[in-house]
Amino acid sequence: MVRKFLPVFFLLCTSAVFSESPWGNSIQKGFESAKQDKKFIIVDVFADWCTYCLVLEKEIFPDPEVSRVLDSFVKVRLDGEEFPNLRKKYSIEGYPTILFLDGDGNYVTKISGLATKEDILGVSKRILQEPNIESYLKTELRRNVNSPDIHFRLGLLYFQNKEFEKAELQFTETIQKSKAASILKENAYFNLNLVKSIHGPKESAAKSWKEFLDLYPTSNRKITAKLYYGLTLKDAGESKLAKSILTEIKPQLTTETDKTMCNEALSEIERGF
């Protein structure tokens, strides 16, 4: 009788050992768990109509080797069609996309399209070897020293952490190593100017914003760039030109934060500050 039930018992144990732990469906709870447990997050961004998304969910993620590695992450599964802001923030252009983030929402890397078991294991294991996102990005940069994308991501990380000198260096490297007229180069230039607006001489920041507007006259960020150009001109003591620019763009501002900054600057100019 004992021998008769041993195979069944073995199969049940095997299933329990290799069963995949559940995926969450809240990115906010994912961030909270990642911070608390000091883990990275993996986000499976799918769509109901995506055939390969089902292959990932039903075949690749439950694979015993993949499942064991991914259990070291906080796992979240989201329908990308329901999260347009997430798609925009992390530049998700198709499904499936596998995002890797830290607990603060910082972008680590992603796998887009038809990810294989080997793709997922390779990226996941490299991330898990590092204690934090800065360490991971520095390791990746050593693997690809001329990558403008990695320099840019380091710049964003340092900017968020208010390490402005490091951020300025990384955004400058991005500009130097990016292709001419690339969107990455434009984004790096914009962020470099934000750093200069906060950290450094206002005259230099104003000059950089003027250069940005001359280089990218059709930029989607043109109005925001003009706002910061006006603000830095005001702080540099060029009140007349600042007032002209801020008055011009005031009706075009859309966010409450931008409107408040513009109104406060114009008010200070009127009062002679």
JOPECOR-V558647 format. One record per residue. RES is the residue in one small letter. PSI is psi in radians with two decimals (none if undefined). D_CENTER is the distance of its C-alpha to the mean C-alpha in Angstrom with 1 decimal. Layout:
BEGIN
RES	PSI	D_CENTER
RES	PSI	D_CENTER
END
This chain:
BEGIN
m	-0.68	59.1
v	-0.79	56.5
r	-0.61	55.9
k	-0.61	55.5
f	-0.17	52.5
l	-0.81	50.7
p	-0.71	48.9
v	-0.77	47.6
f	-0.70	46.5
f	-0.73	44.7
l	-0.69	42.8
l	-0.72	41.7
c	-0.74	40.5
t	-0.78	38.6
s	-0.70	36.9
a	-0.70	35.9
v	-0.71	34.6
f	0.14	32.4
s	2.51	31.3
e	2.32	27.6
s	2.69	26.3
p	2.68	25.0
w	2.42	21.5
g	2.95	20.4
n	0.33	19.6
s	2.05	17.8
i	-0.58	14.1
q	-0.79	15.3
k	-0.56	18.0
g	-0.77	15.7
f	-0.74	13.7
e	-0.77	17.2
s	-0.71	18.6
a	-0.71	16.0
k	-0.80	16.6
q	-0.75	20.3
d	-0.02	20.7
k	0.93	18.3
k	2.86	16.7
f	2.87	13.6
i	2.42	12.8
i	2.26	13.4
v	2.06	13.0
d	1.84	15.6
v	2.01	14.9
f	3.08	18.4
a	2.57	20.9
d	-0.58	24.6
w	-0.05	25.9
c	1.98	24.0
t	-0.79	26.6
y	-0.40	24.5
c	-0.65	22.3
l	-0.63	25.7
v	-0.76	26.4
l	-0.86	23.2
e	-0.75	24.1
k	-0.42	27.8
e	-0.84	28.3
i	-0.87	25.5
f	-0.66	23.7
p	-0.15	27.2
d	2.32	28.4
p	-0.76	29.7
e	-0.75	28.0
v	-0.79	24.5
s	-0.73	25.1
r	-0.75	26.1
v	-0.78	23.0
l	-0.32	20.6
d	-0.18	22.6
s	-0.08	21.0
f	2.85	17.7
v	2.16	17.3
k	2.24	17.5
v	2.40	16.5
r	2.19	17.7
l	2.45	16.8
d	1.92	18.5
g	-0.49	16.0
e	-0.37	18.7
e	-0.04	18.7
f	1.20	15.0
p	-0.59	14.4
n	-0.66	11.9
l	-0.73	9.7
r	-0.73	10.5
k	-0.80	9.8
k	-0.69	6.3
y	0.29	5.3
s	0.88	8.4
i	2.07	10.8
e	-0.11	14.1
g	3.10	16.5
y	2.62	17.7
p	2.71	17.6
t	2.28	14.0
i	1.97	13.3
l	2.47	9.9
f	2.12	9.7
l	2.92	8.0
d	-3.12	9.8
g	-0.29	11.9
d	0.06	10.0
g	0.10	7.0
n	2.38	5.1
y	2.20	3.8
v	-1.06	7.3
t	-3.14	8.6
k	2.77	10.2
i	2.11	13.8
s	2.50	14.9
g	-2.52	18.5
l	1.31	21.5
a	2.33	20.2
t	2.97	23.3
k	-0.76	24.2
e	-0.67	24.1
d	-0.87	20.6
i	-0.77	19.3
l	-0.73	21.6
g	-0.87	20.7
v	-0.79	16.9
s	-0.78	17.5
k	-0.63	20.2
r	-0.72	18.4
i	-0.76	15.7
l	-0.31	18.5
q	-0.26	20.4
e	2.53	18.1
p	-0.39	18.3
n	3.06	14.7
i	-0.63	11.4
e	-0.80	13.1
s	-0.74	16.0
y	-0.84	14.3
l	-0.64	12.6
k	-0.68	16.1
t	-0.77	17.8
e	-0.62	16.0
l	-0.61	16.8
r	-0.52	20.4
r	-0.46	20.4
n	1.41	19.3
v	-0.35	20.2
n	0.31	19.8
s	1.92	16.3
p	-0.52	14.7
d	-0.75	11.3
i	-0.70	11.4
h	-0.75	12.9
f	-0.78	10.2
r	-0.63	7.5
l	-0.69	10.4
g	-0.77	11.1
l	-0.71	8.0
l	-0.82	8.9
y	-0.64	12.5
f	-0.81	12.2
q	-0.63	10.9
n	0.07	13.7
k	0.52	16.1
e	1.34	17.1
f	-0.63	17.7
e	-0.73	19.9
k	-0.70	17.6
a	-0.77	14.8
e	-0.73	17.5
l	-0.78	18.6
q	-0.68	15.3
f	-0.62	14.7
t	-0.73	18.4
e	-0.69	18.2
t	-0.82	15.6
i	-0.76	18.1
q	-0.55	20.9
k	-0.05	19.7
s	2.72	18.2
k	2.65	20.7
a	2.42	22.5
a	0.30	21.3
s	2.68	18.0
i	-0.57	15.1
l	-0.71	13.0
k	-0.74	16.0
e	-0.79	16.2
n	-0.68	12.6
a	-0.72	13.4
y	-0.77	16.7
f	-0.84	15.6
n	-0.60	13.4
l	-0.71	16.3
n	-0.58	18.6
l	-0.73	16.8
v	-0.81	17.3
k	-0.59	20.9
s	-0.54	21.5
i	-0.65	20.8
h	1.89	22.2
g	3.10	25.2
p	2.36	28.1
k	-0.54	27.7
e	-0.74	29.9
s	-0.70	27.5
a	-0.77	24.6
a	-0.74	26.8
k	-0.71	27.8
s	-0.67	24.3
w	-0.68	23.5
k	-0.74	26.8
e	-0.72	25.9
f	-0.80	22.6
l	-0.59	24.6
d	-0.66	27.2
l	-0.61	24.9
y	1.19	22.8
p	-0.33	25.4
t	0.31	23.9
s	2.52	20.3
n	-0.30	18.6
r	0.34	17.9
k	-0.81	21.5
i	-0.75	22.6
t	-0.70	19.9
a	-0.71	20.8
k	-0.66	24.4
l	-0.87	23.9
y	-0.54	22.5
y	-0.81	25.2
g	-0.74	27.8
l	-0.73	26.6
t	-0.56	26.7
l	-0.75	30.0
k	-0.83	31.4
d	-0.41	30.4
a	-0.04	31.9
g	0.07	35.2
e	1.21	35.2
s	-0.68	35.8
k	-0.86	37.6
l	-0.68	35.0
a	-0.79	32.2
k	-0.72	34.3
s	-0.80	34.8
i	-0.80	31.1
l	-0.64	30.0
t	-0.67	32.9
e	-0.75	32.1
i	-0.24	28.5
k	-0.81	29.2
p	-0.27	30.2
q	-0.11	27.0
l	2.47	24.5
t	-0.51	22.9
t	2.63	21.1
e	-0.61	23.3
t	-0.81	21.4
d	-0.72	22.0
k	-0.72	25.6
t	-0.78	26.3
m	-0.72	25.3
c	-0.83	27.4
n	-0.74	30.4
e	-0.70	30.5
a	-0.77	30.5
l	-0.67	33.2
s	-0.72	35.2
e	-0.64	35.1
i	-0.75	36.2
e	-0.57	39.1
r	0.04	40.1
g	0.27	40.1
f	none	37.2
END
